[in-house]
Each structure stands twice: as structure tokens, then as C-alpha cells.
């Protein structure tokens, strides 16, 4: 579940493209349920029922067996702040700053400048225990004051969200008439919570399947099995608290070029590159956790 997302202009751009299209109809209604009836899918809303031969749904309805599949949440809160004077380098960002107190979780900060006077400052936490809004705000405020050295600023917007990070195989819920997309389609990368680029990749694969006359559900194959295994292994390590997440990510960036790490997170590395990337991690802990992931 993502309850808010700061994407300046994105929704306006998408709605404008929809309005300009002559083959897309936008219907706003409250979703109630969907069901397969007589070789069609009925989508029931507060505006009535709609029928289709095939439906793409981002609504996840199944229950995840957390004894069978590793599961944690990435919960995050961010502030968009303005400063009276230029204080940000809008050609660079702060990515995964683990300098904050880790507690018994994985916690890090982002700073994403939009201009010399505006930036998104965000806290991300990997755990199954959500915080109060006041606790998120306290850490963000403290970081802005102590790490960024800012006292004069205005909070213009806030965002809060929860992203599931799990080894659960979402694609198994696809049927002959229904293809799941977004989080419900397994587009969230289990070890990082990243989804935006993966959703574009999945969407392109769906379009290719349709053009080639294949079932859209086959598009899930675009997410490689070995990377799913890496993700499940890291989640297992973190879930069992065998190795600190901060140590893993910091070692990854310290011992490898940033471009290689980003390629790895985007699942664009070769097997050889992945062996080099993982060389700095405690092999016995990760091998043990990988075997556990395979046996779950």
C-alpha cells in the first residue's frame, strides 16, 4: 500500500495523455470487487459493473503466508522543504544515508533536491512494525537540523507510504482473464522496495506479449529468477538479523563503482559482475540464508 507519493506533474501528464487519446476512456469510480463470470471479468464499482474479456488489476486481494514467504515492510515519510536561500546542489542527491540511529531495523535517509531551494528529505525504514507519524517527523526534523544544518525552512508537502518487501510470487495469482500489475503484479523489487522503473519494464513486456499474441501474464518473466533468489536471500538475512542491512549496503557501495551497484539493483548485471559484487559479504551467512530461501 502506498498512501501518498510525491511525483510533481506526473499525474497531470498521464491524465493529459489519456484525454488526448481517442481509444482510452477514463472512468473514475470506487472499486468494490471483481469476479470472473462466463469467460469475462466483471468489475463491480459504486458506478455500476463493467465487463471485459481481460482485466489488468493493481488490487491485491490474496493473503500472504508469512510463515512460507519472507515478508517485511518498507515504510517511509518525507518532507518537501523550501529554504529562503539556495542550500541544495540540484545536480546531486544523497542516497541511502545510514548515519542515523539504526535501532533494531534498517533505516536510512534520502535527500533529493528539486532546485537550489527545494528538496525532498525522506526517511525509509525496513521493518514489520510501523511508527507513529510523530516518530517519523522527529527523525526527519532531527536530520534536517543536525545533518543538513538547516534551521530556516518551510515544509511545503509531505508523503507517507508502505511498500511490501517479500519473496511471495505475486504472478501466481494471474488467471486466463486477469493479469495483475504494479505491486500486485510483483513489480516491487523485494530487497529495495523500488518499483517505478520495474513497472515501466513490466508494462512494456505486457504490451509485447499482447502484440505477439501471448498471454499478458507471461510478462512477469521479465523479472529474472536469480535476482528473485538474491532478494529472498537478503530478506532472509535481515529477517533473521544475521547481518546489519546498513553494513551490507555500505559495503556494497564502498567496494564497487556506484554504476555497478545501480545496475545490480536494476537487475542489469551479468552473473560475473554479481559474483564480484557479493565478494565482500559474509559468504557463509548468505549461503545459509539462500538455502533456507530455496527450501521455504
N, C-alpha and C positions, 0 to 999 in steps of 0.2 A: 504494500500500500504506500503510495506517495501522496501525501496530503497537500503538498504545495511544491511548486518548482519554479525557480526564478529563471525565466527564459525571455528576456526582453525582445519583443517584436515577433517571437516565434509563432504564437497562436494567431496573431493578426495576419501574418504571412500565409499560414496554412488556410485560414478562412477565406482570405482573398483569392487564393488559388482555387479553392473549391467553388467559390461564386463565379469565377471566370470560366470554369469548366462547363461544358454542355452535356456531360454524361455522368455527373455526380450530383446526387441530391442529398442535402444535409437536413436531417431530421433531429430536432432536439426533444428528448423525452426522458423520463425516468425509467430506467431498466428495472424490470421485476424478475424475469426468469426467461429461460429458453428451453425448448424441448424439440426432439425430433418426432415428426408426425408425417406418415405416408410419404417417405422419401424426400421430405422437406424439413427445414428448420423453422419453427415458429418462435419469434422473439416477442415476448409479451411486455408491453410498456403501459404507462399511465395514459398514453395517447392511442391505445389500441394494439392489435397484433400485426406483426409484419412477417411475411413468409419469404423464404429464399431457398434455392437449391443448394447453396453453400454459404456458410456464415463464418466470418472471422471475428473472434471474440477475445477481448483482453480481460474478461471477467473470470477470475479463478474461483472455482467452487469446490474443488476436491479438498480433502483433509490430508495433510502431510503427516505421515507416520514418523515422528521424531525419534523413535527407537530404531527404525530401519535406516533413516536418512539423516545425515548430519545437518543441523539447522542452527543458524543464528540470525540476528537482525543487524542491519546497518541502520542506525537511527542518527539523524543529523539535524542540526539547526544552524542557520546562517543569518547574518545581518548584512544588508546592503547599506553602507555608510558613506556619507559625504563629508569632506573636510573643507574648511574655508580657504585653505591654501593647498597648492599641489604637494601631495605627500606620497604618491604612488608612482612606480615605474610601470606604465601600462604596456611595456614590451616584455614583461616577465611576470611570473606568478610564483607563489610559494606552494609547493606540492608535498603533501604528507609530512607535516612538521610534527614529529613525535616528542618534542621537547616538553610538552605539557605532562602533568601527572597522569600516569597510566592506570592507577588503581589496580584492579584485577581484570582489566579489559584491554582492548586495543582502542586507543584514542589518538586522534591526530587533527591538525588544523590545515585548512586551505586559506589562501588569500588570492583572490582572482580580481585584479584591477580591471575596471572598465574604462577608466580615464585617469588622468593625474589627480583627480579629486574624488573619485568614486571607486569603491571596491566591495566585493562580496567577501566577508570573513566568515568562515564556516567551521564548525566542529562536527566531526564524524566519530561515531562510536560503534565498535563491533561487540555486541553482547545480546543476550536474551532478556535483559532487564532494562526497561525504558526508564528514563529520568523524568523528573518534573520539568516543566518549561522553565521554571526559575533556575534550576541547576544548569541547564544548557546555557541560559543567558549569563549566569555568573561566570562560567568558564570563558565564553566569548568576550565578555566585557573585560575580564582579567587579562586575557591575551592581548586585546587591543591596547590596554593601558601599559602592561608590563613588557610585552614582547615587541609591540609596534611603536610604543612611545607616544601614543595619541591620547590627548585629553579633550581636544576640541573636535567634535564630530557630531553629525546628526544621523540617526537611524531612519532611513527612508523606507525600507521594506524588510520583511523577514520571511524566511521559508523554513518549513519543517517537513520531514518525511521519514518513512520507514521502508526499507528495502529488504526483502528476504534474501539471505545468502544460504544456499542449500544444495546438496547433491541430488535432490529429488528430480526425477526425469519427467519434466513437465510435458514433453512431447507425447508421452504415452496416453494422454487424455484426448488427443486428436481422434476424430472419427471420420468416416467416409464423407460426412456432410459438414463437419465442423473442424476448423483449424484455429488453434489458439495462438495469439500474438502477444508481443510485449512481455511483461513479467510472467503472465500466464503461459506464454509460449516458450519460456526458458531463455529469454534474451538477456536476462541479468547474469553477468559473469559472477559465479559463486564466490570467488576468492577476493573480489574487489568491489562488487556492487555496481560496476559500470554497466550501462545499458544503452546509452544513446546511439553510439556508432554500431553496436551489435543489432539494434532494432532496424537501422538502415540496411545492414547486411542481410538480415533475415527477410526484410521486405523485398529487397532485390531478388533474393533467392526464391521467394514466393512467386514474384512476377515471372521469373524464368521458368519455374515449374508450370505455371499456367500456360505460357507461350509454347512450351514443349509438350503439352498435353499430359503432364504428370500430376499426381495429387499434390496439392499445396502443402500438405503435411510433411512431404519429403524434404521441404526446405530446411527443416530442423537439422538435417545432415551437415549444414554449413558450419555447425558448431562441432569442432573436432573432438573425437573420443579421448585422445590422450590429454588434451587440455582439461576436459571434464575430470579426468582422473587426477591431474595436478591440483585442480581446485578442491576436489573432495579430500585429497591428502592434506592440503594446508588447513582446510576447515577442521579436519580430524585432529591435527596437531594443536590448533588453537583451542578446540573444544576440550581436549584432554589436558590443556595447559602444559604441554611438553616443551614449548619454546615460545618466547615472547614474540608477539606479532611485530612490535616495534623493532626488535633485533633482526627479525627476518627481512623486513622491508629495508631497513637501514643498511644491512649487509649487502642486499641485492643491489642497491644504488651505489654503494661505496666500491664494490668490486667489478662493476660493469658500466659501460657507457650508458648514459640515460636513454639514448635512442634504442639500444638493445632491450632495455627493461620495458620501455613503452611498446616495442614490437611484441615482446613476450606477453604483456598484459592484453594486447590486441590480438593475440594468437596468430602472429605473423612470423614467428621464428621457426628455424629448422630444428630438427632433433639434435644436431650437433651443437647449435647455439644454446639449446636448452640444457644440455649436459654442462656446458661452460657456466651458464647462469647459476645452476644449482650446486656448483662445486663448493661454494662457501657455506652451505647449510649442513647441519649435523646429519650425516647420511643415515645413521642407524635409527634416529628418531623418525625421519621421513620415510625410510623404507618400511619400518614397522607400521606406521600410520597408513602407508599406501596399501599394504597387505590387508589391514583392517578394513579399508575402504572397499577393496575388492570382495571381501567376504561378507559385508553387511547385506 
